[in-house]
Amino acid sequence: MDGTAEPKLELMKSRMFDLRLLFDHFIPGLPGSAVEFPSSLTHAGIMSQAKELMKQKPAETKMLLQIFGIRNEEGMARALATYTLVLRDVYDRAKGNAFDNRNTYYKGSDDDLKLNREIKRYQGEPRAAEYARQLSAPSGRITKPVLALNSHGDPVVPIEGTNYYDMATQRAGASHLFVQMWVEAPWASYKPEEIRRALELLAEWIKHGRRPTPGELSRS
């Protein structure tokens, strides 16, 4: 099994599964759950319902935004909709729930002891968990320069995912061929000049061996 499989499974659990689980706990009302997915679920439908529910629970919404590092209600709704459909796809393909939170201690609420007494607990199914471990577990064994460009404010695809890829390249002895950079943007919607600058840096690296400095992308 690839060494990055466990971290990726943990990222899916801590980001996707836990976000839906905690949202349902503090702001109930969305159809289904983290392990139940009605066939009528749609991305637009989940977003719309989540926004309406958050209006009714402003304090709980603020708390969840802080816990998951999401900027606003729009970002929360987008993340919930995308993650719920991803969880449903994994559940259907794996033939069961892949995520186990029986030993998870949740933090960041106004009363963590109360939260952990009351939050729903689920046992992961071994066969389903094994399937999820095999999902896109990269080896990090790259042979040519790779520059990853991320959006600092993207609520759906957080930069943490690329951190795991960086770890994979280090284990594979290829970290010298990987650079992560980011821009300030609310979503994964890059400006033309940002894409152009990233491509220029990658071209310089490939042609002249000038490895870019990891970090925030400069336009010049």
HELIX and SHEET records of a PDB file:
HELIX    1   1 ALA A    5  LEU A   11  1                                   7    
HELIX    2   2 MET A   12  PHE A   17  3                                   6    
HELIX    3   3 ASP A   18  PHE A   26  1                                   9    
HELIX    4   4 HIS A   43  GLN A   56  1                                  14    
HELIX    5   5 PRO A   58  PHE A   68  1                                  11    
HELIX    6   6 GLU A   73  ALA A   94  1                                  22    
HELIX    7   7 ASP A  112  GLU A  118  1                                   7    
HELIX    8   8 PRO A  126  ARG A  133  1                                   8    
HELIX    9   9 GLU A  160  ARG A  171  1                                  12    
HELIX   10  10 SER A  175  LEU A  177  5                                   3    
HELIX   11  11 PRO A  192  HIS A  208  1                                  17    
SHEET    1   A 3 VAL A 146  SER A 151  0                                        
SHEET    2   A 3 PHE A 178  VAL A 183  1                                        
SHEET    3   A 3 GLY A 215  GLU A 216  1                                        
END                                                                             
